Amino acid sequence: MNITQAVRERQQREANLGLSRPKLGFTDYAEKFNGRLAMLGFVIGLATEFLTGQGILSQLGLF
């Protein structure tokens, strides 16, 4: 087995495992994760506002 064959086989194994995808930046995974956290924060904010009867700014003492 020569070097180029070994490199191709490794790249194929990494592609099959999903290891060759970028880990940083605007990836699909990062965008979905960020969106889910934003939705969770929004729901928690609404629930807190509903339970306390005060808006977010009032709770923080800004209004």
Summary of the structure (lengths in Angstrom):
residues: 63
radius of gyration: 23.0
end to end distance: 71.1
largest distance: 71.1
contacts: 111
relative contact order: 0.07
helix: 71%
strand: 0%
